[in-house]
Protein backbone atom coordinates (compact mmCIF):
# COMPACT_ATOMS: atom_id res chain seq x y z
CA UNK A 1 0.00 0.00 0.00
CA UNK A 2 1.32 3.45 -0.89
CA UNK A 3 0.16 6.47 1.05
CA UNK A 4 0.71 9.95 -0.25
CA UNK A 5 0.92 12.25 2.77
CA UNK A 6 1.95 15.30 0.82
CA UNK A 7 0.75 16.33 -2.60
CA UNK A 8 3.41 18.19 -4.52
CA UNK A 9 7.14 18.59 -4.51
CA UNK A 10 9.38 19.60 -1.65
CA UNK A 11 12.53 21.63 -1.95
CA UNK A 12 15.80 19.96 -1.10
CA UNK A 13 15.93 21.81 2.24
CA UNK A 14 12.33 20.93 3.10
CA UNK A 15 13.09 17.29 2.33
CA UNK A 16 16.23 17.29 4.44
CA UNK A 17 14.36 18.92 7.34
CA UNK A 18 11.46 16.46 7.14
CA UNK A 19 13.80 13.47 6.97
CA UNK A 20 15.82 14.77 9.92
CA UNK A 21 12.64 15.02 11.99
CA UNK A 22 11.66 11.48 10.96
CA UNK A 23 15.12 10.22 11.91
CA UNK A 24 14.74 11.72 15.38
CA UNK A 25 11.35 10.02 15.81
CA UNK A 26 12.80 6.63 14.82
CA UNK A 27 15.73 7.02 17.21
CA UNK A 28 13.42 8.04 20.06
CA UNK A 29 11.22 5.02 19.35
CA UNK A 30 14.19 2.68 19.86
CA UNK A 31 15.48 4.59 22.89
CA UNK A 32 12.05 4.43 24.53
CA UNK A 33 11.84 0.67 24.00
CA UNK A 34 15.00 0.08 26.04
CA UNK A 35 14.22 -0.61 29.69
CA UNK A 36 16.08 -1.89 32.72
CA UNK A 37 14.74 -5.41 32.22
CA UNK A 38 16.25 -5.78 28.75
CA UNK A 39 19.18 -8.10 28.35
CA UNK A 40 22.51 -6.68 27.30
CA UNK A 41 21.99 -8.33 23.91
CA UNK A 42 18.65 -6.53 23.42
CA UNK A 43 20.19 -3.18 24.36
CA UNK A 44 23.07 -3.74 21.93
CA UNK A 45 20.59 -4.66 19.17
CA UNK A 46 18.72 -1.38 19.72
CA UNK A 47 21.99 0.54 19.74
CA UNK A 48 22.93 -1.08 16.43
CA UNK A 49 19.55 -0.14 14.96
CA UNK A 50 20.02 3.46 16.10
CA UNK A 51 23.50 3.57 14.55
CA UNK A 52 22.11 2.10 11.30
CA UNK A 53 19.35 4.74 11.23
CA UNK A 54 21.91 7.50 11.78
CA UNK A 55 24.15 6.09 9.05
CA UNK A 56 21.31 5.64 6.55
CA UNK A 57 20.02 9.17 7.10
CA UNK A 58 23.55 10.58 6.89
CA UNK A 59 23.95 8.93 3.48
CA UNK A 60 20.56 10.21 2.32
CA UNK A 61 21.41 13.69 3.54
CA UNK A 62 24.75 13.62 1.73
CA UNK A 63 23.02 12.58 -1.48
CA UNK A 64 20.44 15.35 -1.15
CA UNK A 65 23.22 17.85 -0.47
CA UNK A 66 24.79 17.10 -3.84
CA UNK A 67 21.48 17.37 -5.71
CA UNK A 68 19.89 20.65 -6.67
CA UNK A 69 16.38 19.45 -7.29
CA UNK A 70 12.92 19.11 -5.79
CA UNK A 71 11.83 15.86 -4.17
CA UNK A 72 8.70 13.77 -3.89
CA UNK A 73 8.44 11.48 -0.86
CA UNK A 74 6.46 8.24 -0.66
CA UNK A 75 5.79 6.00 2.32
CA UNK A 76 5.21 2.30 1.85
CA UNK A 77 3.29 0.34 4.47
CA UNK A 78 3.44 -3.44 4.25
CA UNK A 79 1.40 -5.43 6.81
CA UNK A 80 3.10 -8.51 8.31
CA UNK A 81 1.78 -11.26 10.50
CA UNK A 82 -1.74 -11.94 11.68
CA UNK A 83 -4.38 -9.19 11.84
CA UNK A 84 -4.88 -7.89 15.35
PyMOL commands that set and color helices and strands:
alter all, ss='L'
color gray80, all
select helices_A, chain A and resi 12-33+40-66
alter helices_A, ss='H'
color red, helices_A
select strands_A, chain A and resi 2-3+75-76
alter strands_A, ss='S'
color yellow, strands_A
deselect
rebuild
show_as cartoon
